[in-house]
Amino acid sequence: MSILCLAASPGRMRVGARNRRPTGGKEPTSRLDNARAAVDYSHFMSVLFFKRFLQRPFQIASIVPSSKALVKRVARKMDFSQPRVIAEYGPGEGVHSREIARRMSPDSHLLLFELDPAFSRDLERQFAGDRRVHVVHGDAVRLPQELTRRGIAHCDYILSGIPFSILKIDKKRTLLQKTHDALAPGGSFIIYQITNELKQHATLFAHAESEYFLQNIPPMFITVFQKAPALNSGRRREMEWTRFPANRQA
């Protein structure tokens, strides 16, 4: 019989391996630097994440945060070559948020919608010194109002890891409509989910493409829904899907 051992260190929990320290001679200078210096999240989970999963398993959806491979794969669905407005639903402890903040330009904005109060407080601490990042302790359906309040016209990308499969159908449809409305023409709604059932409901979007990503526990479907581009001379322009194909290698 095998025994699973959980070894805890200050603020961090890990399953069955020795502690490792960040390599390199340069000391981290901020919370985000510390996050980037941390070891792969496929091996680590924070004590906070584990506790919140035990308390709210259906809301948190997974016992471990996204793997480093999944985080990078999802980030590659976005174009960071110019300033962007990005929203994230259910960032949890922020593994995707940190990667997005690391890649996006100084003039970009990242809106994080988190219902869990403990996660919200933790995100506010993490991004306290980053004016590009706005933590909203509230429902993701508030996205259009939050954009208006900040004088932002629309989002270029919206990312979601919330378990859509457990949402009631009315809530699901409302959130999909709000998401579609908040996106710029040609913008993308990117989800990573254990199931791929949302594709049958997200009919508002002009195009959807999925891949099944195995380098995560559990494996995830990554689906990119694209909003139709703006009308051009009475006809829809050809979609620019080939610029960022969903199956591009990480």
N, C-alpha and C positions, 0 to 999 in steps of 0.2 A: 504494500500500500504506500502510495506517495503522499507527501505532506506539502501543502502550499504554504509558504512563509511570506508574510508581509513585513518588510522592514521599513520603518518610518524614520524620516529625518525631518528637521524643522520645516514645516510647510509643504512637505513632499513625501509621497508614498511610492514604493516601488516593489514589483513582484520578482522575487528570486534572482537577484544579481547583485554584484558588489557596487558600492558607491563609486561614481566617477566624477572627476572635476573637469570643468572646462579647460581646454588646452590653449596654449598661446600665452605670450608674455603680457598682453594688454589687459588691464583690469576693466570690467564693465563699469560704465559711468552713469547708467540710468536703469530704470526698471525694464525698459524695452531692450537695452543691451543685455541685461541679465536674462531676459526671456530668450534672446537669440543665442546666448551662450549655453543655455540649458541643453541637456541630452535629449535625444529623440523621445517624443511623447508616446511612442508605441511601447516604451519600456516604463514610463513614469506616469503616475497619476497624482494629482494633488489630493491632499486630505480633504479639502473642501469639495472637490468633484465627487469623491467617493461617498462622502456623507450625504451630499444632495441627491446622489443616485439612490441611496438607501431610503431616503425620506420621500423622494418623488420619482420612482422608477419609470413611470409612463411619460413624465414630462422630460426627463433627462435622456431617456431612450437608449443610452449605451452605458455600460459600466466603465468604459475607458474613453478618454478623449481621442479625437482623430489622430491617426498615425502621421508621422512626418511625411511619408510618401503620399498619403491622401491630401494633406494640406498643400503640398507642392503641386499635385495634379490639379486640384481645384483652382489654385491661384493662376495656373497656366491657361485657364479658360478666359482670363481677363487681359486686356491690353492696357498696360501701365505707361505707355509711351507719351501720354499727355495727361493733364489734370482730369481726374474722374470724381464722380459722386457715386459712392457705393454704400449700400445698406446691407446689414446682416441681421437675420432673424435668429434668435436663440444662440448667441455666441458662446454661452456657457462660461468657461474660464478663459476663453479667448485665444485658442491655438490658431484658428484661422484668422482672427482679427490681427494678431501680431504679425503674421506673414503678409497680410494685405497692407498694414501700416508700414512695414519694412520696404515694400515694393513701390508704394504710391508716392506721387510727387508732393512737394511742399504745398501746392495750391489745391490739393485734392481734399475731399471730405469723406469720412467714414462714420455712418450712423449705426450704432449698435442697439438693437431692441432686445431687452432681456427682462422677462417676467419675474425670475427668481431674485428676491432682494439680496441674498448673500452673493450671488454671482454679480449682480449689478454693482454692489459696493466694491467687490474685488476688481472689476473692470475699471471703475472710476479711479481706484488706487493705481492700477497699472498704467493708465493713460493720462494721469493727472498733469503731466507736463507736455502733452501733445494736443495743440489746439485744433488739429485736423479731425480728431476723434471725438464724437459726441455720444455719450451713453444715455439711453432713454430707458428708464425703468417703467416699462409699460408694454401694452399689446402692440404687435406689429401692424395691426390695422390702422394705427395712428400715423403711419408713414406719410401719407399725403399731407396731413395737418402739420407734421414736424418739418416737412420740406417747405411748406408755405411760411411757417413761423420763422424759418431761417433765411427766407428769401431765395430758396433754391428751386429751380423750375422742375427738375426731374432727376432721376437716377440713371446712370449708365449701366450699372450692374446691381442686382439684388441677389444675395446669397442666403440660403436657408438650410439649416440642419434640423429644424423642428420636425417631429414625427407627424407628418400630415395624415398618415393612415389612421391615427386615433382621433382626429378632429371630426366633429359632427359635420354632416354634409353642408349645412347652411354656413357654418363657420369657415369651412374649407373654400366654398365658392366666394364668400365675401372677401377672404384674404387674397384669393387669386385675382379677383376683380381689382382690389386696391393695389395689388402688386403690378398688374398690367397697366393700370392708370398712371402709376408713379414712374414707370420706365419711359425713357426717351425713345422715339422711334428708332428701331434697330437695336434697342437695348436688350440685355439678356437677364433672365431669371435662372439662377443656377442652384440646383438642389443636390444634396447627397443624402440618400435614404436607404434603409434596409430593404424596403420594397419599392417597386416602381409603379404603384397603383395610381399615382397622381397624374400620369400621362393621360388617363382616360377622362380626367376632369378638367385639365388645363387646355381646353379647346379654344380659348381666347387667343392663344399665341399662334403665330404664323408657321413656326417650325419647332421641332423638338428632336433632339438626338441624345441617345443614352449610351453609356458604357458600364460594364460591371467590373468594379475595381476590387481586386483580391488582396491587395497589400494593406489591409486594414482588418481590425478585429472589432465587430464582424465585417465581412465584405460589404461594400456599398454600391448602389447604383448612383452614378453621377449623371444627371440629366441637365441639359442646357435648353431652356425654352427661349426662343427669340421672338420679340415683338416685331411686327411688320415695320419696314422702313416707312418714311414719310411719303406721301403721294408726290409724284413728279409728273407734271403735265397730264394729269388725269389717269396715270397708270402707276402701279407700284413698281419701284425699281427692283432689279434682281437683288436678292438678299446676298449679303457679303459673308455668307457662312464659311466659305473656303478660307477666309482670313484666320479664323480661330476654330478649326474643326474639333469636335468633341473628343475624337479618338487620337488626337495628337499625342505623341509620346512625351512623357515627363522627362 
